[in-house]
Structure formats: structure tokens, C-alpha cells
Amino acid sequence: MLRWALIFLVVALVAGVLGFTSIAGASIDIAKILFFVFLVLFVVSLIANAVRGRGV
């Protein structure tokens, strides 16, 4: 998911440089959403791993 966020960020930067402001705005919004979803899932994963412990 982090890969998709970075891809949309690159698309937004390229579109911004080329002057496609509506595409750049939409791409940066999608990149932000995907990045925050990634962060939430990452934190949930860390908490679940900490709660579960390292039981073998």
C-alpha cells in the first residue's frame, strides 16, 4: 500500500510540473489517503504483534 501512495505522489509531482493541476490535486489526495491508511494498518499490526507476544 505504501508503494501505491508513492506512485500517486510521483504522478502528482509530474502532473504538477506539466501543469495538469486537477490531476495533480486528485493524485496527491489519493496519495495522502493511502499513506494514512498504511500508517493505521502499520500501527494496528505493531500493537497486535506486541499483544500477541513472541510466544513460540
PQR file of N, CA, C, O and H, with PARSE charges and radii, in Angstrom:
ATOM      1  N   MET A   1       0.832  -1.194   0.000 -0.4000 1.5000
ATOM      2  CA  MET A   1       0.000   0.000   0.000 -0.0000 2.0000
ATOM      3  C   MET A   1       0.875   1.256   0.000  0.5500 1.7000
ATOM      4  O   MET A   1       0.524   2.273  -0.598 -0.5500 1.4000
ATOM      5  N   LEU A   2       1.994   1.167   0.667 -0.4000 1.5000
ATOM      6  CA  LEU A   2       2.910   2.304   0.665 -0.0000 2.0000
ATOM      7  C   LEU A   2       3.439   2.557  -0.748  0.5500 1.7000
ATOM      8  O   LEU A   2       3.686   3.700  -1.133 -0.5500 1.4000
ATOM      9  H   LEU A   2       2.279   0.340   1.153  0.4000 1.0000
ATOM     10  N   ARG A   3       3.608   1.488  -1.506 -0.4000 1.5000
ATOM     11  CA  ARG A   3       4.054   1.630  -2.886 -0.0000 2.0000
ATOM     12  C   ARG A   3       3.052   2.433  -3.708  0.5500 1.7000
ATOM     13  O   ARG A   3       3.441   3.294  -4.497 -0.5500 1.4000
ATOM     14  H   ARG A   3       3.408   0.559  -1.193  0.4000 1.0000
ATOM     15  N   TRP A   4       1.758   2.151  -3.523 -0.4000 1.5000
ATOM     16  CA  TRP A   4       0.727   2.890  -4.261 -0.0000 2.0000
ATOM     17  C   TRP A   4       0.714   4.358  -3.862  0.5500 1.7000
ATOM     18  O   TRP A   4       0.526   5.232  -4.709 -0.5500 1.4000
ATOM     19  H   TRP A   4       1.442   1.452  -2.883  0.4000 1.0000
ATOM     20  N   ALA A   5       0.910   4.628  -2.596 -0.4000 1.5000
ATOM     21  CA  ALA A   5       0.955   6.018  -2.145 -0.0000 2.0000
ATOM     22  C   ALA A   5       2.121   6.755  -2.800  0.5500 1.7000
ATOM     23  O   ALA A   5       1.980   7.903  -3.222 -0.5500 1.4000
ATOM     24  H   ALA A   5       1.063   3.918  -1.908  0.4000 1.0000
ATOM     25  N   LEU A   6       3.258   6.097  -2.882 -0.4000 1.5000
ATOM     26  CA  LEU A   6       4.417   6.719  -3.520 -0.0000 2.0000
ATOM     27  C   LEU A   6       4.206   6.894  -5.020  0.5500 1.7000
ATOM     28  O   LEU A   6       4.639   7.894  -5.593 -0.5500 1.4000
ATOM     29  H   LEU A   6       3.372   5.164  -2.540  0.4000 1.0000
ATOM     30  N   ILE A   7       3.540   5.923  -5.663 -0.4000 1.5000
ATOM     31  CA  ILE A   7       3.250   6.048  -7.094 -0.0000 2.0000
ATOM     32  C   ILE A   7       2.343   7.241  -7.352  0.5500 1.7000
ATOM     33  O   ILE A   7       2.593   8.023  -8.269 -0.5500 1.4000
ATOM     34  H   ILE A   7       3.189   5.111  -5.197  0.4000 1.0000
ATOM     35  N   PHE A   8       1.290   7.387  -6.551 -0.4000 1.5000
ATOM     36  CA  PHE A   8       0.391   8.521  -6.740 -0.0000 2.0000
ATOM     37  C   PHE A   8       1.089   9.838  -6.427  0.5500 1.7000
ATOM     38  O   PHE A   8       0.784  10.859  -7.043 -0.5500 1.4000
ATOM     39  H   PHE A   8       1.087   6.751  -5.806  0.4000 1.0000
ATOM     40  N   LEU A   9       2.016   9.827  -5.482 -0.4000 1.5000
ATOM     41  CA  LEU A   9       2.786  11.034  -5.190 -0.0000 2.0000
ATOM     42  C   LEU A   9       3.646  11.432  -6.383  0.5500 1.7000
ATOM     43  O   LEU A   9       3.716  12.611  -6.732 -0.5500 1.4000
ATOM     44  H   LEU A   9       2.264   8.998  -4.982  0.4000 1.0000
ATOM     45  N   VAL A  10       4.297  10.464  -7.007 -0.4000 1.5000
ATOM     46  CA  VAL A  10       5.112  10.744  -8.190 -0.0000 2.0000
ATOM     47  C   VAL A  10       4.240  11.243  -9.336  0.5500 1.7000
ATOM     48  O   VAL A  10       4.611  12.187 -10.034 -0.5500 1.4000
ATOM     49  H   VAL A  10       4.240   9.507  -6.724  0.4000 1.0000
ATOM     50  N   VAL A  11       3.080  10.615  -9.534 -0.4000 1.5000
ATOM     51  CA  VAL A  11       2.153  11.067 -10.582 -0.0000 2.0000
ATOM     52  C   VAL A  11       1.729  12.502 -10.316  0.5500 1.7000
ATOM     53  O   VAL A  11       1.647  13.309 -11.243 -0.5500 1.4000
ATOM     54  H   VAL A  11       2.778   9.848  -8.968  0.4000 1.0000
ATOM     55  N   ALA A  12       1.462  12.823  -9.067 -0.4000 1.5000
ATOM     56  CA  ALA A  12       1.052  14.184  -8.722 -0.0000 2.0000
ATOM     57  C   ALA A  12       2.169  15.184  -8.988  0.5500 1.7000
ATOM     58  O   ALA A  12       1.917  16.277  -9.495 -0.5500 1.4000
ATOM     59  H   ALA A  12       1.529  12.167  -8.314  0.4000 1.0000
ATOM     60  N   LEU A  13       3.391  14.820  -8.653 -0.4000 1.5000
ATOM     61  CA  LEU A  13       4.514  15.720  -8.889 -0.0000 2.0000
ATOM     62  C   LEU A  13       4.750  15.947 -10.374  0.5500 1.7000
ATOM     63  O   LEU A  13       4.984  17.078 -10.800 -0.5500 1.4000
ATOM     64  H   LEU A  13       3.596  13.932  -8.241  0.4000 1.0000
ATOM     65  N   VAL A  14       4.690  14.879 -11.167 -0.4000 1.5000
ATOM     66  CA  VAL A  14       4.883  15.009 -12.611 -0.0000 2.0000
ATOM     67  C   VAL A  14       3.754  15.829 -13.226  0.5500 1.7000
ATOM     68  O   VAL A  14       3.997  16.698 -14.063 -0.5500 1.4000
ATOM     69  H   VAL A  14       4.499  13.960 -10.821  0.4000 1.0000
ATOM     70  N   ALA A  15       2.519  15.552 -12.811 -0.4000 1.5000
ATOM     71  CA  ALA A  15       1.382  16.306 -13.340 -0.0000 2.0000
ATOM     72  C   ALA A  15       1.466  17.774 -12.938  0.5500 1.7000
ATOM     73  O   ALA A  15       1.096  18.653 -13.716 -0.5500 1.4000
ATOM     74  H   ALA A  15       2.322  14.846 -12.130  0.4000 1.0000
ATOM     75  N   GLY A  16       1.943  18.039 -11.747 -0.4000 1.5000
ATOM     76  CA  GLY A  16       2.095  19.419 -11.306 -0.0000 2.0000
ATOM     77  C   GLY A  16       3.138  20.172 -12.114  0.5500 1.7000
ATOM     78  O   GLY A  16       2.952  21.341 -12.450 -0.5500 1.4000
ATOM     79  H   GLY A  16       2.243  17.325 -11.115  0.4000 1.0000
ATOM     80  N   VAL A  17       4.237  19.493 -12.423 -0.4000 1.5000
ATOM     81  CA  VAL A  17       5.293  20.112 -13.224 -0.0000 2.0000
ATOM     82  C   VAL A  17       4.794  20.399 -14.641  0.5500 1.7000
ATOM     83  O   VAL A  17       5.145  21.418 -15.236 -0.5500 1.4000
ATOM     84  H   VAL A  17       4.388  18.543 -12.150  0.4000 1.0000
ATOM     85  N   LEU A  18       3.974  19.492 -15.173 -0.4000 1.5000
ATOM     86  CA  LEU A  18       3.474  19.652 -16.538 -0.0000 2.0000
ATOM     87  C   LEU A  18       2.272  20.590 -16.618  0.5500 1.7000
ATOM     88  O   LEU A  18       1.825  20.928 -17.714 -0.5500 1.4000
ATOM     89  H   LEU A  18       3.689  18.665 -14.690  0.4000 1.0000
ATOM     90  N   GLY A  19       1.751  21.008 -15.484 -0.4000 1.5000
ATOM     91  CA  GLY A  19       0.662  21.977 -15.494 -0.0000 2.0000
ATOM     92  C   GLY A  19      -0.734  21.387 -15.403  0.5500 1.7000
ATOM     93  O   GLY A  19      -1.714  22.119 -15.536 -0.5500 1.4000
ATOM     94  H   GLY A  19       2.114  20.734 -14.593  0.4000 1.0000
ATOM     95  N   PHE A  20      -0.849  20.114 -15.186 -0.4000 1.5000
ATOM     96  CA  PHE A  20      -2.165  19.480 -15.043 -0.0000 2.0000
ATOM     97  C   PHE A  20      -2.586  19.555 -13.574  0.5500 1.7000
ATOM     98  O   PHE A  20      -2.447  18.581 -12.833 -0.5500 1.4000
ATOM     99  H   PHE A  20      -0.053  19.519 -15.078  0.4000 1.0000
ATOM    100  N   THR A  21      -3.091  20.692 -13.166 -0.4000 1.5000
ATOM    101  CA  THR A  21      -3.338  20.917 -11.738 -0.0000 2.0000
ATOM    102  C   THR A  21      -4.464  20.056 -11.187  0.5500 1.7000
ATOM    103  O   THR A  21      -4.392  19.627 -10.035 -0.5500 1.4000
ATOM    104  H   THR A  21      -3.204  21.483 -13.768  0.4000 1.0000
ATOM    105  N   SER A  22      -5.500  19.789 -11.971 -0.4000 1.5000
ATOM    106  CA  SER A  22      -6.603  18.975 -11.440 -0.0000 2.0000
ATOM    107  C   SER A  22      -6.154  17.532 -11.232  0.5500 1.7000
ATOM    108  O   SER A  22      -6.536  16.896 -10.250 -0.5500 1.4000
ATOM    109  H   SER A  22      -5.559  20.137 -12.906  0.4000 1.0000
ATOM    110  N   ILE A  23      -5.347  17.018 -12.149 -0.4000 1.5000
ATOM    111  CA  ILE A  23      -4.828  15.655 -11.995 -0.0000 2.0000
ATOM    112  C   ILE A  23      -3.850  15.601 -10.822  0.5500 1.7000
ATOM    113  O   ILE A  23      -3.848  14.643 -10.050 -0.5500 1.4000
ATOM    114  H   ILE A  23      -5.037  17.535 -12.947  0.4000 1.0000
ATOM    115  N   ALA A  24      -3.030  16.623 -10.698 -0.4000 1.5000
ATOM    116  CA  ALA A  24      -2.066  16.661  -9.596 -0.0000 2.0000
ATOM    117  C   ALA A  24      -2.789  16.713  -8.251  0.5500 1.7000
ATOM    118  O   ALA A  24      -2.399  16.030  -7.304 -0.5500 1.4000
ATOM    119  H   ALA A  24      -3.031  17.402 -11.325  0.4000 1.0000
ATOM    120  N   GLY A  25      -3.842  17.526  -8.172 -0.4000 1.5000
ATOM    121  CA  GLY A  25      -4.601  17.619  -6.924 -0.0000 2.0000
ATOM    122  C   GLY A  25      -5.261  16.312  -6.553  0.5500 1.7000
ATOM    123  O   GLY A  25      -5.237  15.902  -5.393 -0.5500 1.4000
ATOM    124  H   GLY A  25      -4.159  18.081  -8.941  0.4000 1.0000
ATOM    125  N   ALA A  26      -5.853  15.654  -7.542 -0.4000 1.5000
ATOM    126  CA  ALA A  26      -6.507  14.374  -7.276 -0.0000 2.0000
ATOM    127  C   ALA A  26      -5.490  13.315  -6.871  0.5500 1.7000
ATOM    128  O   ALA A  26      -5.740  12.527  -5.959 -0.5500 1.4000
ATOM    129  H   ALA A  26      -5.873  15.988  -8.485  0.4000 1.0000
ATOM    130  N   SER A  27      -4.356  13.296  -7.537 -0.4000 1.5000
ATOM    131  CA  SER A  27      -3.331  12.301  -7.226 -0.0000 2.0000
ATOM    132  C   SER A  27      -2.745  12.510  -5.839  0.5500 1.7000
ATOM    133  O   SER A  27      -2.493  11.543  -5.119 -0.5500 1.4000
ATOM    134  H   SER A  27      -4.153  13.937  -8.277  0.4000 1.0000
ATOM    135  N   ILE A  28      -2.531  13.743  -5.464 -0.4000 1.5000
ATOM    136  CA  ILE A  28      -1.965  13.997  -4.136 -0.0000 2.0000
ATOM    137  C   ILE A  28      -2.974  13.645  -3.040  0.5500 1.7000
ATOM    138  O   ILE A  28      -2.585  13.182  -1.967 -0.5500 1.4000
ATOM    139  H   ILE A  28      -2.735  14.528  -6.048  0.4000 1.0000
ATOM    140  N   ASP A  29      -4.266  13.861  -3.303 -0.4000 1.5000
ATOM    141  CA  ASP A  29      -5.292  13.458  -2.330 -0.0000 2.0000
ATOM    142  C   ASP A  29      -5.318  11.942  -2.159  0.5500 1.7000
ATOM    143  O   ASP A  29      -5.420  11.442  -1.039 -0.5500 1.4000
ATOM    144  H   ASP A  29      -4.581  14.237  -4.174  0.4000 1.0000
ATOM    145  N   ILE A  30      -5.228  11.218  -3.265 -0.4000 1.5000
ATOM    146  CA  ILE A  30      -5.210   9.757  -3.193 -0.0000 2.0000
ATOM    147  C   ILE A  30      -3.954   9.281  -2.466  0.5500 1.7000
ATOM    148  O   ILE A  30      -4.019   8.354  -1.660 -0.5500 1.4000
ATOM    149  H   ILE A  30      -5.146  11.625  -4.175  0.4000 1.0000
ATOM    150  N   ALA A  31      -2.824   9.904  -2.744 -0.4000 1.5000
ATOM    151  CA  ALA A  31      -1.574   9.523  -2.075 -0.0000 2.0000
ATOM    152  C   ALA A  31      -1.668   9.752  -0.570  0.5500 1.7000
ATOM    153  O   ALA A  31      -1.202   8.926   0.214 -0.5500 1.4000
ATOM    154  H   ALA A  31      -2.772  10.658  -3.400  0.4000 1.0000
ATOM    155  N   LYS A  32      -2.269  10.872  -0.164 -0.4000 1.5000
ATOM    156  CA  LYS A  32      -2.428  11.146   1.271 -0.0000 2.0000
ATOM    157  C   LYS A  32      -3.314  10.099   1.935  0.5500 1.7000
ATOM    158  O   LYS A  32      -2.983   9.589   3.005 -0.5500 1.4000
ATOM    159  H   LYS A  32      -2.648  11.543  -0.801  0.4000 1.0000
ATOM    160  N   ILE A  33      -4.435   9.781   1.303 -0.4000 1.5000
ATOM    161  CA  ILE A  33      -5.359   8.792   1.866 -0.0000 2.0000
ATOM    162  C   ILE A  33      -4.671   7.442   2.009  0.5500 1.7000
ATOM    163  O   ILE A  33      -4.748   6.811   3.063 -0.5500 1.4000
ATOM    164  H   ILE A  33      -4.704  10.195   0.433  0.4000 1.0000
ATOM    165  N   LEU A  34      -3.993   6.995   0.944 -0.4000 1.5000
ATOM    166  CA  LEU A  34      -3.322   5.700   1.003 -0.0000 2.0000
ATOM    167  C   LEU A  34      -2.210   5.681   2.047  0.5500 1.7000
ATOM    168  O   LEU A  34      -2.000   4.666   2.712 -0.5500 1.4000
ATOM    169  H   LEU A  34      -3.931   7.507   0.088  0.4000 1.0000
ATOM    170  N   PHE A  35      -1.500   6.789   2.194 -0.4000 1.5000
ATOM    171  CA  PHE A  35      -0.428   6.857   3.183 -0.0000 2.0000
ATOM    172  C   PHE A  35      -0.994   6.742   4.596  0.5500 1.7000
ATOM    173  O   PHE A  35      -0.439   6.022   5.426 -0.5500 1.4000
ATOM    174  H   PHE A  35      -1.670   7.614   1.654  0.4000 1.0000
ATOM    175  N   PHE A  36      -2.092   7.445   4.876 -0.4000 1.5000
ATOM    176  CA  PHE A  36      -2.662   7.375   6.221 -0.0000 2.0000
ATOM    177  C   PHE A  36      -3.289   6.011   6.498  0.5500 1.7000
ATOM    178  O   PHE A  36      -3.238   5.531   7.630 -0.5500 1.4000
ATOM    179  H   PHE A  36      -2.542   8.030   4.201  0.4000 1.0000
ATOM    180  N   VAL A  37      -3.876   5.383   5.489 -0.4000 1.5000
ATOM    181  CA  VAL A  37      -4.383   4.020   5.667 -0.0000 2.0000
ATOM    182  C   VAL A  37      -3.227   3.074   5.966  0.5500 1.7000
ATOM    183  O   VAL A  37      -3.338   2.205   6.831 -0.5500 1.4000
ATOM    184  H   VAL A  37      -3.917   5.773   4.569  0.4000 1.0000
ATOM    185  N   PHE A  38      -2.113   3.245   5.249 -0.4000 1.5000
ATOM    186  CA  PHE A  38      -0.923   2.442   5.521 -0.0000 2.0000
ATOM    187  C   PHE A  38      -0.440   2.632   6.948  0.5500 1.7000
ATOM    188  O   PHE A  38      -0.115   1.660   7.630 -0.5500 1.4000
ATOM    189  H   PHE A  38      -2.023   3.951   4.546  0.4000 1.0000
ATOM    190  N   LEU A  39      -0.390   3.885   7.407 -0.4000 1.5000
ATOM    191  CA  LEU A  39       0.066   4.148   8.770 -0.0000 2.0000
ATOM    192  C   LEU A  39      -0.836   3.499   9.813  0.5500 1.7000
ATOM    193  O   LEU A  39      -0.355   2.919  10.786 -0.5500 1.4000
ATOM    194  H   LEU A  39      -0.654   4.675   6.853  0.4000 1.0000
ATOM    195  N   VAL A  40      -2.138   3.600   9.604 -0.4000 1.5000
ATOM    196  CA  VAL A  40      -3.084   2.998  10.553 -0.0000 2.0000
ATOM    197  C   VAL A  40      -2.902   1.484  10.583  0.5500 1.7000
ATOM    198  O   VAL A  40      -2.852   0.890  11.660 -0.5500 1.4000
ATOM    199  H   VAL A  40      -2.529   4.071   8.813  0.4000 1.0000
ATOM    200  N   LEU A  41      -2.804   0.855   9.418 -0.4000 1.5000
ATOM    201  CA  LEU A  41      -2.618  -0.600   9.378 -0.0000 2.0000
ATOM    202  C   LEU A  41      -1.275  -1.006   9.992  0.5500 1.7000
ATOM    203  O   LEU A  41      -1.178  -2.052  10.634 -0.5500 1.4000
ATOM    204  H   LEU A  41      -2.845   1.337   8.543  0.4000 1.0000
ATOM    205  N   PHE A  42      -0.254  -0.193   9.800 -0.4000 1.5000
ATOM    206  CA  PHE A  42       1.057  -0.480  10.379 -0.0000 2.0000
ATOM    207  C   PHE A  42       1.005  -0.420  11.903  0.5500 1.7000
ATOM    208  O   PHE A  42       1.556  -1.291  12.576 -0.5500 1.4000
ATOM    209  H   PHE A  42      -0.333   0.656   9.278  0.4000 1.0000
ATOM    210  N   VAL A  43       0.350   0.595  12.450 -0.4000 1.5000
ATOM    211  CA  VAL A  43       0.239   0.735  13.902 -0.0000 2.0000
ATOM    212  C   VAL A  43      -0.596  -0.405  14.484  0.5500 1.7000
ATOM    213  O   VAL A  43      -0.249  -0.961  15.526 -0.5500 1.4000
ATOM    214  H   VAL A  43      -0.098   1.302  11.903  0.4000 1.0000
ATOM    215  N   VAL A  44      -1.686  -0.752  13.818 -0.4000 1.5000
ATOM    216  CA  VAL A  44      -2.510  -1.873  14.284 -0.0000 2.0000
ATOM    217  C   VAL A  44      -1.697  -3.160  14.275  0.5500 1.7000
ATOM    218  O   VAL A  44      -1.795  -3.968  15.199 -0.5500 1.4000
ATOM    219  H   VAL A  44      -1.968  -0.301  12.971  0.4000 1.0000
ATOM    220  N   SER A  45      -0.899  -3.350  13.237 -0.4000 1.5000
ATOM    221  CA  SER A  45      -0.048  -4.533  13.162 -0.0000 2.0000
ATOM    222  C   SER A  45       0.971  -4.563  14.294  0.5500 1.7000
ATOM    223  O   SER A  45       1.207  -5.615  14.887 -0.5500 1.4000
ATOM    224  H   SER A  45      -0.819  -2.694  12.487  0.4000 1.0000
ATOM    225  N   LEU A  46       1.578  -3.414  14.597 -0.4000 1.5000
ATOM    226  CA  LEU A  46       2.540  -3.357  15.694 -0.0000 2.0000
ATOM    227  C   LEU A  46       1.889  -3.664  17.037  0.5500 1.7000
ATOM    228  O   LEU A  46       2.450  -4.392  17.856 -0.5500 1.4000
ATOM    229  H   LEU A  46       1.387  -2.559  14.114  0.4000 1.0000
ATOM    230  N   ILE A  47       0.708  -3.107  17.255 -0.4000 1.5000
ATOM    231  CA  ILE A  47       0.000  -3.346  18.510 -0.0000 2.0000
ATOM    232  C   ILE A  47      -0.410  -4.806  18.626  0.5500 1.7000
ATOM    233  O   ILE A  47      -0.267  -5.403  19.693 -0.5500 1.4000
ATOM    234  H   ILE A  47       0.252  -2.516  16.590  0.4000 1.0000
ATOM    235  N   ALA A  48      -0.915  -5.385  17.551 -0.4000 1.5000
ATOM    236  CA  ALA A  48      -1.327  -6.788  17.576 -0.0000 2.0000
ATOM    237  C   ALA A  48      -0.126  -7.701  17.838  0.5500 1.7000
ATOM    238  O   ALA A  48      -0.234  -8.692  18.560 -0.5500 1.4000
ATOM    239  H   ALA A  48      -1.031  -4.900  16.684  0.4000 1.0000
ATOM    240  N   ASN A  49       1.000  -7.360  17.250 -0.4000 1.5000
ATOM    241  CA  ASN A  49       2.201  -8.164  17.477 -0.0000 2.0000
ATOM    242  C   ASN A  49       2.690  -8.032  18.916  0.5500 1.7000
ATOM    243  O   ASN A  49       3.152  -9.010  19.504 -0.5500 1.4000
ATOM    244  H   ASN A  49       1.087  -6.555  16.663  0.4000 1.0000
ATOM    245  N   ALA A  50       2.595  -6.838  19.484 -0.4000 1.5000
ATOM    246  CA  ALA A  50       3.025  -6.633  20.860 -0.0000 2.0000
ATOM    247  C   ALA A  50       2.108  -7.360  21.842  0.5500 1.7000
ATOM    248  O   ALA A  50       2.576  -7.917  22.835 -0.5500 1.4000
ATOM    249  H   ALA A  50       2.220  -6.043  19.006  0.4000 1.0000
ATOM    250  N   VAL A  51       0.819  -7.355  21.568 -0.4000 1.5000
ATOM    251  CA  VAL A  51      -0.141  -8.020  22.443 -0.0000 2.0000
ATOM    252  C   VAL A  51       0.038  -9.530  22.362  0.5500 1.7000
ATOM    253  O   VAL A  51      -0.012 -10.225  23.377 -0.5500 1.4000
ATOM    254  H   VAL A  51       0.439  -6.902  20.762  0.4000 1.0000
ATOM    255  N   ARG A  52       0.245 -10.026  21.163 -0.4000 1.5000
ATOM    256  CA  ARG A  52       0.394 -11.463  20.966 -0.0000 2.0000
ATOM    257  C   ARG A  52       1.688 -11.966  21.570  0.5500 1.7000
ATOM    258  O   ARG A  52       1.747 -13.096  22.057 -0.5500 1.4000
ATOM    259  H   ARG A  52       0.285  -9.462  20.339  0.4000 1.0000
ATOM    260  N   GLY A  53       2.713 -11.154  21.548 -0.4000 1.5000
ATOM    261  CA  GLY A  53       3.994 -11.545  22.133 -0.0000 2.0000
ATOM    262  C   GLY A  53       4.803 -12.403  21.196  0.5500 1.7000
ATOM    263  O   GLY A  53       4.434 -12.634  20.044 -0.5500 1.4000
ATOM    264  H   GLY A  53       2.665 -10.237  21.153  0.4000 1.0000
ATOM    265  N   ARG A  54       5.922 -12.869  21.724 -0.4000 1.5000
ATOM    266  CA  ARG A  54       6.805 -13.697  20.921 -0.0000 2.0000
ATOM    267  C   ARG A  54       6.695 -15.159  21.302  0.5500 1.7000
ATOM    268  O   ARG A  54       7.680 -15.893  21.224 -0.5500 1.4000
ATOM    269  H   ARG A  54       6.221 -12.681  22.659  0.4000 1.0000
ATOM    270  N   GLY A  55       5.529 -15.590  21.707 -0.4000 1.5000
ATOM    271  CA  GLY A  55       5.358 -16.989  22.118 -0.0000 2.0000
ATOM    272  C   GLY A  55       5.682 -17.947  20.994  0.5500 1.7000
ATOM    273  O   GLY A  55       5.194 -17.806  19.873 -0.5500 1.4000
ATOM    274  H   GLY A  55       4.729 -14.993  21.770  0.4000 1.0000
ATOM    275  N   VAL A  56       6.517 -18.931  21.313 -0.4000 1.5000
ATOM    276  CA  VAL A  56       6.936 -19.888  20.287 -0.0000 2.0000
ATOM    277  C   VAL A  56       6.216 -21.185  20.480  0.5500 1.7000
ATOM    278  O   VAL A  56       6.427 -22.127  19.717 -0.5500 1.4000
ATOM    279  H   VAL A  56       6.913 -19.046  22.224  0.4000 1.0000
TER
END
